[in-house]
Amino acid sequence: MSIEAAEASVASSGQRVRDLKAEGAAKEAVEAAVAELQAAKATLTASVEAALASCAEGTPEYDVLKAKLPAAAKPKGKEKKKDDAPQNDRAAAKAARAAQRGAKAEAKAATKDEAVLGPNLSQAEMDSAEFGNLFIQSTHAATRAWTGVKELVPSLAGQQVWVRARVATSRKQGKALCFLQLRQSMHTAQAVVFAKEGELVGFAATLPRESVVDVFGEVTLPAEAVASCSQSAVELQVRRLYCVSRAMPELPLQLEDAARSDEQLAADPSLTRVNQDVRLNHRVIDLRTAANQGIFRLQSAVCEHFRGFLLSQGFTEIHSPKMIGTASEGGADVFRVEYFGRDAYLAQSPQLYKQMALMADLDRVFEVAPVFRSENSLTHRHMTEFVGLDMEMTFFEHYHEVLDMLDRTFCAVFDGLNQSHQEELAAVRAQHPFRDLRYRYPCLRLRYDEAMALLRDKGPAKLAEKLDSETDERARARIRERLDARGPESLAEHADTEDMGTEDEKLLGEIVAELHGQDYYIIDKFPAAVRPFYTMPDPTDPRWSNSYDIFIRGEEVTSGAQRVHDPQMLLDCAKEKGVDLSPIYSYVDSFKYGAMPHAGGGIGLERVVMLFLGLPNIRKSSMFPRDPKRLNP
């Protein structure tokens, strides 16, 4: 047997042992699989030793082959002495005989190896073999009709179909039977490979997990449901099997480990855990879990429903530049880039251009685009790049006309997810259990000073409850700081116009959930001091502004306001905030030619997905997240 075939056999047998142990299989079955693994290792050892005998010691080829040996079989180095010559001669003769035996065995097994590993086939040659390694190079136009794994249902019983999927597991039973679990996105089905003659079963058994295969077979109805598969009411009896892409025998992480539910991990500390960095470093594999497939299909659906609702309300989608001449939000949280000898900045939002589009008489606009924030924050909800769902519209008399549109937009998105994406929600819930979001239209609305009063009134009691149950000493110390009436972090002394931090937001969310039974709400009339320069001040009290935030499960997902549309007021506000508008004076000029009153808001896509699904970290709802420490993959 060739070394490559022997290595594949060892990998397949080893995976079989791990599978049986994970399934809690009978002792006899595990012992039989271990014996099969030991036999595979012995075969690998013999194949490598035969190859070593024909290589000069100390050459690169010799070292490579030596490294393939199991540890117990590796030749041990020995210092050469003059009186070792007879022993060396005997060793050389022994090696020569072993090489002869190996050459004969390899020649004898060559045909069998080719059958087990399969012939290499082009598209033109695939009809010449019932199995093999098929290389797709677009030499032929599409001729096969394909069926998705999701479409394998009892009504197809008796029909023959082509399916392309990944090999989730491969389980050989004896010489004539092998079970493959085929996976395509969130759906799985069992394929049965049965053949008393030939090498179809052997070929199926050597397929590494995650390999891509084309399967031609007949849909049948099993006597009992296949509980381990989503398509539990059917099986696929394999007639032809082609490996389109063979995965590495050893993966950097195992899908079954990455897909374990939070409840399983909490109940059994001995289970293998895949930490966040490992997942993100090998994100392509991690994204194959059913939960991640659900998360990112739901993320797509959020954009779909956001876009669809606003288009139905007369909005126009726009696309604004992401390199601009000044910080769009003011402040220091901006990425500076060199731009042909001068500074440019990555846009913190499309804010300025949304407003300019309204002044160009588009009236109602929205954008789905990346947003960049140079925030050196390694928290559960901050990223340096995320997707912004932005909208802006003119209004007639009061900015609450816009706030109501935002409320309706969120409810349209929530309704769309709940009504049309139950399968994806179920896939996420199976791994990351969460409580359904409680929302209504119109949603609960609080003024900022009302919210702060609620926080002062109900917050200390909530913190005292947390202190009683908290075991981490650092967390307990932090709670005590917030309970200390004389301390700078005192919750009881939180001023009406004081900014609300993350801890306050989450605590307020718990209070609102208890008092009102709602997870989605709006806080209106934020302090003017904590809002950007283009925010319209309150008409009666300069401490406040015509601005608002929208919250899901106690965390902010949207920030918005009525914008200043008077050019002189805009200049005055920018000066007060220390923002230099000279690089984008065209923005100010746009309001000099007749300006419509307007308002809008910016929504963080990943935050909406994270909080709707009750996920603990925004990196779970970002396909390839960016934070201060991560630029890859």
C-alpha positions in Angstrom: 0.0 0.0 0.0 1.3 3.5 -0.8 2.2 5.8 2.0 -0.5 8.3 1.1 -3.2 5.5 1.2 -1.9 4.3 4.5 -2.0 7.8 6.0 -5.5 8.2 4.8 -6.5 4.9 6.3 -4.9 5.9 9.7 -6.8 9.2 9.6 -10.1 7.6 8.8 -9.7 4.8 11.4 -8.7 7.4 14.0 -11.7 9.5 13.3 -13.9 6.4 13.5 -12.5 5.7 17.1 -13.2 9.3 18.1 -16.8 9.1 16.7 -17.6 5.9 18.5 -16.3 7.2 21.8 -18.2 10.5 21.4 -21.4 8.6 20.6 -20.9 6.3 23.7 -20.8 3.2 21.5 -20.6 -0.3 23.0 -17.2 -1.4 24.3 -16.9 -4.1 21.6 -17.4 -1.7 18.8 -14.8 0.7 20.2 -12.3 -2.2 20.6 -12.9 -3.3 17.1 -12.3 0.2 15.8 -9.1 0.5 17.9 -7.9 -2.8 16.4 -8.6 -1.5 12.9 -6.6 1.7 13.8 -3.7 -0.3 15.1 -3.7 -2.4 11.9 -3.7 0.7 9.8 -0.8 2.1 11.8 1.2 -1.1 11.3 0.5 -0.9 7.6 1.7 2.7 7.5 4.9 1.7 9.5 5.6 -1.1 7.0 5.1 1.2 4.0 7.4 3.9 5.4 10.1 1.4 6.5 10.1 -0.1 3.0 10.6 3.4 1.5 13.3 4.3 4.1 15.3 1.2 3.1 15.9 2.7 -0.3 16.9 6.2 0.9 20.2 7.4 2.1 20.2 8.3 5.8 20.5 12.0 6.4 18.9 13.1 3.1 15.9 15.4 3.2 13.8 12.6 1.7 14.9 10.3 4.5 14.0 12.8 7.2 10.5 13.4 5.7 9.8 9.7 5.6 11.1 9.2 9.1 8.8 11.8 10.4 5.8 9.8 9.1 6.6 6.9 11.4 4.6 6.4 14.6 6.8 7.3 17.5 7.4 3.8 18.6 8.5 2.7 15.2 11.0 5.5 14.5 14.6 4.3 14.1 16.7 5.4 17.0 20.0 7.1 16.3 23.1 5.2 17.4 26.7 6.3 17.5 28.7 4.4 14.9 31.8 2.5 16.2 34.3 0.3 14.4 33.2 -2.9 16.1 29.6 -2.2 15.0 30.4 -3.1 11.4 29.0 -6.7 11.5 25.9 -5.4 13.1 25.6 -2.7 10.4 26.0 -5.3 7.7 23.3 -7.4 9.2 21.0 -4.3 9.4 21.8 -3.4 5.8 20.9 -6.9 4.6 17.7 -6.9 6.7 16.8 -3.5 5.3 17.4 -4.8 1.7 15.1 -7.8 2.3 12.5 -5.5 3.8 12.7 -3.3 0.8 12.2 -6.2 -1.5 9.2 -7.4 0.5 7.8 -3.8 0.5 8.3 -3.4 -3.3 6.4 -6.7 -3.9 3.6 -5.7 -1.5 3.3 -2.3 -3.0 3.2 -3.7 -6.5 0.5 -6.2 -5.3 -1.5 -3.5 -3.7 -1.1 -0.8 -6.4 -4.4 -1.7 -8.1 -6.2 -1.9 -4.8 -4.8 1.4 -3.7 -6.0 3.1 -6.9 -9.4 1.6 -6.3 -9.7 2.8 -2.6 -8.3 6.2 -3.2 -10.2 6.3 -6.5 -9.1 7.1 -10.0 -8.6 10.7 -11.0 -11.3 11.7 -13.5 -12.1 14.6 -15.7 -15.6 15.6 -16.4 -15.4 13.8 -19.7 -14.3 10.6 -18.0 -16.7 10.5 -15.1 -19.0 8.0 -16.8 -16.2 5.5 -17.0 -16.2 4.8 -13.2 -18.8 4.6 -10.5 -16.5 6.5 -8.1 -13.4 8.6 -8.2 -11.9 12.0 -7.8 -13.6 14.4 -10.1 -11.9 17.6 -11.1 -14.3 20.3 -12.2 -12.7 22.7 -14.7 -15.8 23.8 -16.7 -15.0 21.6 -19.7 -18.7 20.6 -20.1 -21.9 22.6 -20.0 -24.3 21.7 -17.2 -26.1 18.4 -17.9 -27.0 17.0 -14.5 -30.2 18.0 -12.6 -29.3 18.7 -9.0 -31.3 18.3 -5.8 -30.5 20.1 -2.6 -30.2 18.2 0.7 -33.1 20.3 2.0 -35.2 19.0 -0.9 -34.7 15.3 0.0 -38.2 14.5 1.3 -40.4 11.4 1.3 -42.3 12.5 -1.8 -39.1 11.8 -3.8 -39.0 8.1 -2.7 -38.0 5.9 -5.6 -36.4 8.7 -7.6 -32.7 8.9 -8.5 -31.1 12.3 -7.8 -27.7 14.1 -7.9 -26.6 15.8 -4.7 -23.5 17.9 -4.0 -22.7 18.2 -0.4 -20.0 18.0 2.2 -19.1 14.8 4.0 -20.0 15.5 7.7 -19.1 12.0 8.9 -18.1 8.7 7.4 -18.8 5.5 9.2 -17.8 2.1 7.8 -19.4 -1.1 9.0 -17.7 -4.2 7.7 -16.4 -4.5 4.2 -19.7 -4.0 2.4 -21.4 -1.0 4.2 -20.6 2.6 4.9 -22.8 5.4 6.1 -22.1 9.0 5.0 -23.8 12.0 6.6 -24.1 14.6 3.9 -24.3 18.3 4.9 -25.4 21.3 2.8 -25.7 24.5 4.8 -28.0 23.8 7.7 -29.4 20.5 6.3 -28.1 17.0 6.6 -29.1 13.6 5.2 -27.8 10.0 5.5 -26.3 8.3 2.4 -25.9 4.5 2.5 -23.1 3.0 0.5 -23.6 -0.8 0.1 -21.6 -3.0 -2.2 -20.6 -6.6 -1.8 -18.1 -6.4 -4.6 -15.7 -3.7 -5.8 -14.2 -0.8 -3.9 -17.0 1.7 -3.7 -17.4 1.2 0.0 -13.7 1.4 0.6 -13.6 4.7 -1.4 -16.4 6.1 0.7 -14.8 5.2 3.9 -11.5 7.0 3.1 -13.2 10.4 2.4 -12.1 12.9 5.0 -14.6 15.0 6.8 -15.6 18.2 5.1 -14.7 16.8 1.6 -17.0 17.9 -1.2 -18.7 15.1 -3.0 -21.2 14.5 -5.8 -23.6 11.7 -5.0 -26.0 9.9 -7.4 -28.4 7.7 -5.6 -32.0 6.6 -5.0 -34.2 8.2 -2.4 -35.6 5.6 0.0 -37.6 5.6 3.2 -35.8 4.1 6.2 -37.6 1.8 8.6 -36.8 4.2 11.4 -36.2 7.9 11.3 -32.6 9.0 11.0 -32.5 11.0 14.2 -29.1 12.5 13.6 -30.1 14.2 10.3 -32.4 17.1 9.5 -33.9 15.0 6.6 -34.7 12.2 9.0 -37.5 10.6 6.9 -35.3 9.7 4.0 -32.0 8.0 3.0 -30.0 8.1 -0.1 -28.9 4.7 -1.5 -25.6 5.6 -3.3 -25.0 4.3 -6.8 -22.2 6.6 -7.8 -19.8 8.7 -5.7 -17.3 11.3 -6.8 -15.0 13.4 -4.6 -14.9 16.9 -6.0 -12.5 18.3 -3.4 -10.8 16.2 -0.7 -10.4 18.0 2.6 -7.3 17.7 4.8 -7.4 14.6 7.0 -6.8 16.7 10.1 -8.8 19.9 10.5 -7.8 22.8 12.8 -11.1 22.4 14.6 -13.8 19.8 14.6 -17.3 20.9 13.6 -19.0 18.8 16.3 -16.9 20.7 18.9 -17.7 24.1 17.4 -21.4 23.2 17.1 -22.0 22.1 20.7 -24.8 24.0 22.4 -24.2 26.4 25.3 -26.4 24.2 27.5 -24.3 21.1 26.8 -21.0 23.0 27.5 -22.5 24.4 30.8 -23.6 20.9 31.9 -20.4 19.0 31.1 -17.1 20.8 31.7 -15.2 17.9 30.2 -16.5 18.6 26.7 -14.1 20.2 24.2 -14.5 23.9 23.9 -13.5 25.9 20.9 -12.5 29.4 22.1 -13.3 32.6 20.2 -9.8 33.2 18.8 -9.6 29.7 17.4 -13.0 30.1 15.8 -12.1 33.5 14.3 -8.6 32.3 13.1 -10.3 29.4 11.2 -13.5 31.3 10.5 -14.3 29.5 7.2 -14.7 26.2 9.1 -16.5 27.8 12.0 -19.0 29.4 9.7 -20.1 25.9 8.6 -22.0 25.2 11.8 -25.7 25.2 11.6 -26.0 28.1 14.1 -23.6 30.3 12.1 -25.4 29.5 8.9 -28.6 30.7 10.6 -26.9 33.8 12.0 -25.7 35.1 8.7 -28.8 34.2 6.8 -30.7 36.2 9.4 -28.2 39.0 9.0 -29.0 39.1 5.3 -32.7 39.0 6.1 -32.3 42.1 8.4 -30.9 44.0 5.4 -33.6 42.6 3.1 -36.5 43.7 5.4 -34.8 47.0 6.2 -34.4 47.8 2.5 -37.8 46.4 1.5 -39.8 48.4 4.0 -38.1 51.7 3.3 -38.4 51.2 -0.5 -42.1 50.6 0.1 -42.3 54.0 1.9 -40.8 55.9 -1.0 -37.1 55.9 0.1 -34.2 55.9 -2.4 -31.1 53.9 -1.7 -27.9 55.9 -2.0 -24.1 55.2 -1.9 -21.9 57.8 -0.3 -18.1 58.1 -0.3 -16.1 56.5 2.5 -13.0 58.7 2.2 -13.8 62.2 3.3 -12.0 65.4 4.1 -12.9 65.8 7.8 -14.2 63.6 10.7 -17.9 63.3 10.0 -18.8 62.9 13.7 -16.1 65.2 15.2 -13.8 63.9 17.9 -10.8 61.6 17.7 -12.4 58.2 16.9 -11.5 58.4 13.2 -9.0 56.6 11.0 -6.6 59.0 9.2 -5.1 57.9 5.9 -2.6 59.5 3.6 -4.3 60.9 0.5 -1.9 62.2 -2.2 0.1 64.4 0.2 -2.8 65.4 2.5 -5.0 63.8 5.1 -8.2 62.0 4.5 -10.5 60.1 6.9 -12.5 56.9 6.7 -16.1 57.9 7.2 -17.5 57.4 10.7 -21.0 57.5 9.1 -22.7 58.6 5.8 -24.3 61.4 7.9 -23.2 64.4 5.9 -24.0 62.9 2.5 -27.4 61.7 3.6 -28.3 65.3 4.5 -26.8 66.6 1.3 -28.9 64.1 -0.7 -32.1 65.4 1.0 -31.1 69.0 0.1 -30.9 67.6 -3.5 -34.6 66.9 -3.2 -34.4 63.1 -2.8 -36.6 63.6 0.3 -36.1 60.1 1.8 -32.9 58.1 1.5 -31.2 55.1 3.1 -27.8 53.4 2.8 -26.3 50.0 3.7 -22.6 50.4 3.9 -19.4 50.0 6.0 -18.7 52.4 8.9 -15.3 52.9 10.5 -14.6 53.9 14.1 -11.1 54.2 15.5 -12.2 53.1 19.0 -9.6 51.2 21.0 -12.2 49.2 22.7 -12.1 45.4 23.2 -15.7 45.0 24.5 -18.4 42.6 23.6 -20.2 45.2 21.4 -17.6 47.4 19.7 -15.8 46.9 16.4 -13.6 49.2 14.4 -15.6 48.4 11.2 -19.2 47.4 11.0 -22.2 47.7 8.7 -24.4 50.7 9.1 -28.1 50.8 8.1 -28.7 54.5 7.8 -31.8 56.4 6.9 -32.6 60.1 6.6 -35.9 61.9 5.6 -37.5 65.3 5.5 -40.5 66.0 7.8 -43.2 68.6 7.9 -43.8 69.7 11.5 -42.0 67.5 14.1 -39.0 65.2 14.1 -41.2 62.5 15.7 -42.5 61.9 12.2 -39.1 60.4 11.5 -38.8 58.7 14.8 -42.1 57.0 14.1 -40.7 55.8 10.7 -37.8 54.3 12.5 -40.1 52.5 14.9 -42.1 51.1 12.0 -38.9 50.1 10.3 -37.7 48.1 13.3 -41.0 46.4 13.7 -41.1 45.5 10.0 -37.7 43.9 10.4 -38.7 42.0 13.5 -41.9 40.8 12.0 -40.1 39.7 8.9 -37.6 37.6 10.8 -40.2 36.0 13.0 -42.6 35.3 10.1 -40.3 34.1 7.3 -37.1 32.7 9.0 -38.2 30.2 11.6 -35.8 27.6 10.3 -32.8 29.9 10.7 -34.0 31.0 14.2 -34.3 27.4 15.2 -30.8 26.6 14.0 -29.4 29.4 16.2 -31.6 28.6 19.2 -30.4 25.0 19.1 -26.8 26.1 19.9 -27.4 29.4 21.6 -30.8 29.3 23.4 -32.5 32.7 23.6 -35.8 34.3 24.7 -38.0 35.7 21.9 -37.7 39.5 21.6 -40.6 41.3 23.2 -41.7 44.3 21.1 -44.7 46.3 20.0 -45.7 49.1 17.8 -45.7 51.9 18.8 -42.9 51.0 21.2 -42.3 52.2 24.7 -40.8 55.7 24.7 -39.1 57.5 27.6 -37.6 61.0 27.9 -33.9 60.9 28.9 -34.6 62.6 32.2 -37.4 60.0 32.9 -35.0 57.2 32.1 -32.4 58.6 34.5 -35.1 59.0 37.2 -36.0 55.4 36.7 -32.4 54.4 36.9 -31.9 56.3 40.2 -35.1 54.9 41.7 -34.9 51.2 40.7 -31.2 50.8 40.0 -29.7 50.5 43.5 -32.1 47.7 44.4 -31.2 45.8 41.3 -27.5 46.3 42.0 -28.0 45.0 45.5 -29.5 41.9 44.1 -26.6 41.4 41.8 -24.1 41.9 44.7 -25.8 39.1 46.6 -25.5 36.6 43.7 -22.1 37.7 42.3 -19.1 35.6 43.1 -16.3 37.4 41.2 -14.6 39.8 43.6 -13.7 42.3 40.9 -17.4 42.4 39.8 -18.5 42.8 43.4 -16.1 45.7 43.9 -17.5 47.4 40.8 -21.0 47.0 42.1 -20.0 48.5 45.5 -18.6 51.5 43.7 -21.9 52.2 42.0 -23.8 51.7 45.2 -21.6 54.1 47.2 -23.8 57.2 47.5 -20.7 59.4 48.1 -18.6 58.0 45.3 -18.1 59.4 41.8 -19.7 56.3 40.2 -22.8 56.5 42.5 -25.9 55.4 40.6 -28.2 57.2 43.1 -26.5 60.5 42.2 -26.7 60.0 38.4 -27.6 63.5 37.1 -30.4 64.0 34.5 -27.9 65.4 32.0 -25.1 62.9 32.7 -24.1 60.6 29.9 -25.3 57.0 30.2 -22.6 54.3 30.0 -22.8 50.7 29.0 -23.4 49.5 32.5 -26.2 52.0 33.0 -27.8 51.0 29.7 -27.9 47.3 30.5 -29.2 48.0 34.0 -31.9 50.2 32.6 -32.8 47.5 30.1 -33.4 45.1 32.9 -35.6 47.6 34.8 -37.6 48.3 31.7 -38.1 44.6 31.0 -39.4 44.0 34.5 -41.6 47.0 34.7 -43.0 47.1 31.1 -42.3 43.6 29.7 -40.5 45.0 26.7 -37.1 44.5 25.2 -37.3 47.2 22.6 -37.8 50.8 23.4 -36.8 54.4 22.6 -35.2 57.1 24.8 -35.9 60.7 23.5 -34.4 64.1 24.3 -30.8 63.4 25.0 -28.5 66.0 26.6 -27.1 68.4 24.0 -23.6 68.1 25.4 -23.3 64.4 24.4 -24.5 64.7 20.8 -22.7 65.6 17.5 -22.5 69.2 16.2 -25.2 68.8 13.6 -27.9 67.9 16.3 -30.8 70.3 16.6 -31.1 71.8 20.1 -34.4 71.5 22.0 -36.5 74.6 21.3 -37.3 75.3 25.0 -34.3 74.1 27.0 -30.7 74.3 25.6 -29.6 71.5 28.0 -31.5 69.0 25.8 -31.6 68.2 22.1 -34.1 66.8 19.6 -32.2 63.5 19.6 -32.9 59.9 20.5 -31.5 56.4 20.8 -33.2 53.0 20.2 -32.4 50.1 22.5 -32.7 46.3 22.2 -32.3 44.2 25.4 -30.7 47.2 27.2 -28.1 48.0 24.5 -28.2 50.9 22.1 -28.5 49.9 18.4 -29.5 53.3 16.8 -28.6 56.9 17.4 -30.4 59.7 15.6 -31.8 63.2 15.8 -33.3 66.2 14.0 -30.4 67.8 12.2 -29.5 71.5 12.1 -30.6 72.8 8.7 -29.7 76.5 9.2 -26.2 77.2 7.9 -25.2 79.8 10.5 -26.5 77.7 13.4 -24.5 74.8 12.0 -21.3 76.8 11.9 -21.9 78.0 15.5 -22.5 74.5 16.7 -19.5 73.1 15.0 -17.3 75.9 16.5 -18.6 75.1 19.9 -17.8 71.4 19.4 -14.3 72.2 18.0 -15.1 70.7 14.6 -13.3 72.3 11.6 -15.8 72.4 8.7 -13.6 74.1 6.2 -12.6 70.9 4.4 -16.2 70.1 3.8 -17.7 73.5 3.4 -19.8 72.2 0.6 -21.8 70.4 3.3 -22.5 73.8 4.9 -23.2 75.4 1.6 -25.9 72.7 0.8 -28.1 74.4 3.4 -27.7 77.9 1.9 -29.9 77.2 -1.1 -33.1 76.3 0.7 -33.1 73.5 3.2 -35.8 71.1 4.3 -36.2 70.2 8.0 -35.0 66.7 8.4 -33.9 63.9 10.7 -32.7 60.3 10.6 -30.7 57.7 12.3 -27.9 55.2 12.0 -28.4 51.5 12.9 -25.6 49.0 13.6 -26.4 45.8 11.7 -24.3 43.4 13.7 -25.7 44.8 17.0 -29.2 44.3 15.8 -28.5 40.7 14.9 -26.6 40.1 18.1 -29.3 41.5 20.4 -32.3 40.1 18.5 -30.7 36.6 18.9 -29.5 37.2 22.5 -25.9 36.5 21.5 -23.2 37.4 24.1 -20.6 38.9 21.7 -20.8 41.0 18.5 -18.1 38.9 16.9 -20.6 36.1 16.6 -22.7 38.3 14.3 -19.8 39.6 12.3 -18.6 37.4 9.5 -15.0 38.5 9.7 -14.9 41.0 12.6 -12.4 43.9 13.0 -11.3 45.2 16.3 -8.1 46.8 17.6 -6.3 43.4 17.7 -7.8 41.7 14.6 -7.2 42.4 10.9 -7.3 38.8 9.7 -8.7 36.7 8.2 
